[in-house]
Amino acid sequence: MKKKKTYAAVMLVAGLLSLLGCVPAFADAEGFSEEYSRFQDPDGILSGDEAEELNEKLDEISHDQEFDVTAALVNSLGGSSVQDYADDLYDMCDFGYGADRDGVLLLVSLEDHDWYISTSGYGITAFTDAGIQYIGEQIKPDLADGNYLDAFETYADQCDNFINQANSGEPYDVDHMPKEPLSPIWFGISFIVGLGGALLVVGVMGHIAIQVILNIAVVTNTIPNTGITLPFISYGGTSVLFIMMEMGIVLSVSNRIRLEK
């Protein structure tokens, strides 16, 4: 447990760290330091409402996952590298959960047109290099358009997904990344292909069923002899050849049907 600080000391430390980039939250929770807001915006780039909304989202994910999900948006790095700035900010704001300080921080610098994701503790396992690159690709379009709130919310959602995946024992990595959502165009193509395959199968089975019914009708003297072959039974090279071709089409369609286990 941290020792209680006097009000004057708290305000002094808060003021100094605000100048360095940390905005105090003045809260405490088991496993977290919670001294500073999870979203740091020292230059006030987002509006107050936007910053509050993002902080609430980060707080919810962090407490649900018992893993600190944090972010920062600054105008300039002040001569530091984006990696050093992110790592120092994570340390100064005392982010992290538990003894290993499990957590992740996304830093975005506007003037430097750069971003960096810093990880600590379990975050190193949950967020591989390939995973970090993937998250960067997801937020780049919104960052380029100036939609900073949307970019950070996308980052938060991805963090939630990545942590859940890591908890399953198989963190996202080079050969195992999140599946991209399909374009609506592909749903239309899939429907047309599926319908075409279904019609082919129905047509083939209908053709065979009609031949069988006619042969049964001839054998029972219901109708005169039609000369139509009985599938798979009657002698005739051409008939057998076409029946086999039709069954090949049916098997080809069935092999492309994937059932969820």
C-alpha positions in Angstrom: 0.0 0.0 0.0 1.2 3.5 -0.8 1.5 5.9 2.1 -1.0 8.7 2.2 0.3 12.0 1.0 -0.6 15.4 2.3 -2.8 17.6 0.1 0.1 20.1 -0.6 2.5 17.4 -1.5 0.0 15.7 -3.8 -0.7 19.0 -5.6 3.0 19.7 -6.0 3.8 16.3 -7.5 0.7 16.5 -9.7 1.8 19.9 -11.0 5.3 18.7 -11.8 4.1 15.6 -13.5 1.5 17.6 -15.5 4.4 19.6 -16.9 6.1 16.3 -17.9 2.9 15.0 -19.5 1.0 13.1 -16.8 -2.5 14.2 -15.9 -3.6 13.1 -12.3 -6.7 11.1 -11.7 -6.5 10.9 -7.9 -7.9 7.4 -7.5 -6.8 4.1 -6.1 -7.6 0.5 -6.9 -6.1 -2.9 -5.9 -3.5 -3.9 -8.5 -3.4 -0.5 -10.2 -1.6 2.7 -9.2 -4.5 4.7 -10.7 -2.7 8.0 -9.8 -3.0 9.3 -13.3 -5.6 9.2 -16.0 -5.2 6.4 -18.5 -5.5 8.8 -21.4 -2.9 11.5 -21.3 -3.5 14.6 -23.4 -1.3 17.4 -21.9 -1.8 19.7 -24.9 -5.6 19.4 -24.8 -5.9 18.2 -28.4 -9.1 16.4 -27.7 -12.1 18.1 -26.2 -12.9 17.5 -22.5 -15.9 15.3 -23.4 -13.9 13.2 -25.8 -11.1 12.7 -23.3 -13.5 11.7 -20.6 -15.3 9.2 -23.0 -11.9 7.7 -23.9 -10.8 7.5 -20.3 -14.0 5.7 -19.3 -13.5 3.1 -22.1 -9.8 2.5 -21.1 -10.8 2.2 -17.4 -13.5 -0.3 -18.2 -11.2 -2.5 -20.4 -8.4 -2.2 -17.9 -10.4 -3.3 -14.9 -12.2 -6.1 -16.8 -8.9 -7.5 -18.1 -6.8 -6.7 -15.0 -4.3 -5.2 -17.4 -3.5 -1.5 -17.8 -4.6 -0.2 -21.3 -3.3 3.4 -21.6 -2.8 6.0 -24.3 -1.2 9.5 -24.9 -1.6 12.2 -27.5 1.0 14.9 -27.7 1.9 17.7 -30.1 5.7 17.2 -29.9 8.2 14.8 -28.4 10.5 17.6 -27.3 13.6 16.1 -29.0 13.1 12.6 -27.5 12.6 9.5 -29.6 9.0 8.2 -29.7 10.1 5.0 -28.0 11.9 6.7 -25.1 9.0 9.2 -24.6 6.5 6.4 -24.4 8.6 4.3 -22.1 9.3 7.2 -19.8 5.7 8.3 -19.8 4.6 4.8 -18.8 7.1 4.9 -15.9 6.3 8.5 -14.7 2.6 7.9 -14.6 3.2 4.6 -12.8 1.0 2.7 -15.2 0.7 -1.1 -15.0 -1.2 -3.8 -13.1 0.4 -5.9 -10.3 4.0 -6.5 -9.5 5.0 -6.9 -13.1 3.2 -3.7 -14.1 1.2 -5.5 -16.9 0.1 -3.0 -19.5 0.3 -1.3 -22.8 0.6 2.4 -23.9 -0.1 3.9 -27.3 1.7 7.2 -27.9 0.8 9.4 -30.8 2.9 12.5 -31.7 1.3 14.9 -34.2 4.2 17.1 -35.1 6.5 14.1 -35.5 3.8 12.1 -37.4 4.8 9.1 -35.4 3.3 6.5 -33.0 4.7 3.8 -30.7 3.2 1.1 -28.6 5.1 0.4 -25.4 4.4 -2.9 -23.5 5.3 -4.1 -20.0 4.9 -7.3 -18.1 2.2 -9.5 -19.6 1.9 -7.0 -22.4 5.1 -8.3 -23.9 3.4 -11.7 -24.4 0.0 -10.4 -25.5 1.4 -7.9 -28.0 4.0 -9.3 -30.3 5.8 -7.2 -32.9 3.5 -8.5 -35.6 0.5 -7.7 -33.4 1.7 -4.2 -32.7 2.2 -3.6 -36.4 -1.3 -4.9 -37.1 -2.8 -2.5 -34.6 -0.9 0.3 -36.2 -2.4 -0.5 -39.6 -5.9 -0.4 -38.0 -5.4 3.1 -36.5 -3.4 4.8 -39.3 -6.4 5.7 -41.5 -8.2 7.6 -38.6 -4.9 9.3 -37.6 -4.3 10.4 -41.1 -7.8 11.9 -41.3 -7.4 13.6 -37.9 -10.0 11.4 -36.3 -8.0 10.9 -33.1 -10.8 9.8 -30.9 -11.8 7.1 -33.4 -8.2 6.0 -33.7 -7.8 5.6 -29.9 -11.1 3.8 -29.6 -10.0 1.4 -32.3 -6.8 0.8 -30.4 -8.7 0.1 -27.2 -11.0 -2.4 -28.9 -8.0 -4.1 -30.4 -6.3 -4.3 -27.1 -9.3 -6.0 -25.6 -9.3 -8.5 -28.4 -5.5 -9.1 -28.2 -5.7 -9.7 -24.4 -8.5 -12.1 -24.7 -6.6 -14.0 -27.4 -3.5 -14.1 -25.3 -5.5 -15.4 -22.3 -6.6 -18.3 -24.5 -2.9 -19.4 -24.8 -2.4 -18.4 -28.4 -1.4 -14.7 -28.7 -1.8 -13.1 -32.1 1.4 -13.4 -34.1 2.8 -13.5 -37.7 1.0 -16.7 -38.6 -2.0 -16.1 -36.5 -3.6 -12.6 -36.8 -7.2 -11.4 -36.4 -9.4 -12.1 -39.3 -10.3 -9.0 -41.4 -14.0 -8.3 -41.7 -15.3 -9.3 -45.2 -16.5 -6.7 -47.6 -20.3 -6.7 -48.3 -19.4 -7.6 -51.9 -18.0 -10.9 -50.8 -21.3 -11.7 -49.1 -23.1 -11.3 -52.4 -20.5 -13.4 -54.3 -20.7 -16.1 -51.6 -24.5 -16.2 -51.9 -24.4 -16.5 -55.7 -21.7 -19.2 -55.6 -23.6 -21.1 -52.9 -26.9 -20.8 -54.8 -25.3 -22.0 -58.0 -23.8 -25.0 -56.2 -27.1 -25.8 -54.6 -28.9 -25.7 -57.9 -26.3 -27.9 -59.5 -26.7 -30.6 -56.8 -30.6 -30.4 -57.0 -30.5 -30.7 -60.8 -28.1 -33.7 -60.7 -30.1 -35.5 -58.0 -33.4 -34.7 -59.8 -32.0 -36.1 -63.0 -31.0 -39.4 -61.3 -34.3 -39.5 -59.4 -36.4 -39.2 -62.6 -34.5 -42.0 -64.3 -35.0 -44.3 -61.3 -38.7 -43.4 -61.1 -39.2 -44.1 -64.8 -37.4 -47.4 -64.6 -39.5 -48.5 -61.6 -42.6 -47.5 -63.6 -41.5 -49.6 -66.6 -40.8 -52.7 -64.4 -44.2 -52.5 -62.7 -45.9 -52.1 -66.1 -47.2 -48.7 -65.1 -45.9 -47.1 -68.3 -44.5 -48.5 -71.6 -40.8 -49.3 -71.9 -39.0 -46.0 -72.4 -35.5 -47.2 -73.0 -34.1 -44.9 -70.2 -31.2 -46.5 -68.4 -31.2 -47.2 -64.7 -28.4 -45.1 -63.1 -25.3 -47.1 -62.0 -27.0 -50.4 -63.0 -28.0 -50.4 -66.7 -25.3 -51.3 -69.3 -24.2 -48.3 -71.5 -20.9 -46.5 -71.6 -22.2 -43.1 -72.4 -24.8 -43.3 -69.6 -22.3 -44.4 -67.0 -19.9 -41.7 -68.1 -22.4 -38.9 -67.7 -23.7 -40.2 -64.4 -20.1 -40.3 -63.0 -19.5 -36.8 -64.2 -22.7 -35.6 -62.5 -21.7 -37.3 -59.3 -18.2 -35.7 -59.5 -19.9 -32.3 -59.6 -22.0 -33.2 -56.5 -18.9 -34.4 -54.6 -17.0 -31.3 -55.6 -19.7 -29.1 -54.2 -19.9 -31.1 -50.9 -16.1 -30.9 -50.4 -16.3 -27.1 -50.4 -18.9 -27.0 -47.6 -17.2 -26.2 -44.3 -19.2 -27.1 -41.2 -18.3 -25.4 -37.9 -17.4 -28.0 -35.2 
